[in-house]
Amino acid sequence: MCTLEKHGDIFYLTLTGDGEHRLNPDLITTLGAALADVKSRAARGSVLITKAEGNFFSNGFDLKYAKAAGSPEAAADRLHQMVDMFRPIVADLISLPMPTIAAVTGHAAAAGLMLAMSHDYVTMRSDKGVLYMSELDIGLPLPDYFTALIGSKVTSLAARRALVLKASKLKAAEALGLGLIDSAHANAEETVKAAVQIAETLSKRRWEGKNYAVIRKSLLPEACTVLKVTETPVRPSRL
């Protein structure tokens, strides 16, 4: 599942255990509750780091859970349920009133990659793990908010092709070259350490969180439109 800890100004949201951190209804619900807790305790200087234990950051939606429903129709219903449940998680992350950093300490595939990309910054380990949009390989369409998030975040046509139309399994060096991540690091420990360094630097700026969220959303108009995330004007606190 996941845990939430706070040390100083930094929140640490950790996907726990050595599994694949597949996004099933239980994990999605737990993530939503954790993000609500983070938002309720947000203050000037707050920063969120999301990381994971084991060799996976998240391997996407829990297709085994979907198939366990029995018939193809029932399996499709379960998959659609997970797609609908995950939508508010992405909306919450791009609305969170603080900087956010994903420390990709293992494979991030499909919805798991969208979880990482919903953050402002992404650090990634080089020794293990890939970024992988698997939908083309497994014969599934992209949900509309996946497409919108990729369109808002991935500005390079070459990067979009590699990620979506080639279904490439991108290692950290390739992902860095395509601008999909902010930095690559030797192992999981160094990846988290780099995320903490970013968080500590940003925390010192003591920005007003609501204004940070408004400005972030203004940079992601396509994703905000599809996710129905609206901007709330913020009165200047100082001139």
Buried (B, 14 or more C-beta within 10 A) or exposed (E): BBEBEEEEBBBBBBBBEEBBBBBBBEBBEBBBEBBEBBBEEBEBBBBBBBBBBBBBBBBBBBBEBBBEBEEEEEBEEBBEBBBEBBBBBBBBBBBBBBBBBBBBBBBBBBBBBBBBBBBBBBBBBBEBBBBBBBBEEEEBEBBEBBBBBBBBBBEEEEBBEBBBEEBBBBBBEBBBBBEBBBBBBEEBEBBBEBBBEBBEEBBEEEBBBBBBBBEBBEEBBBBBEBBEBEBEEBEEEEE
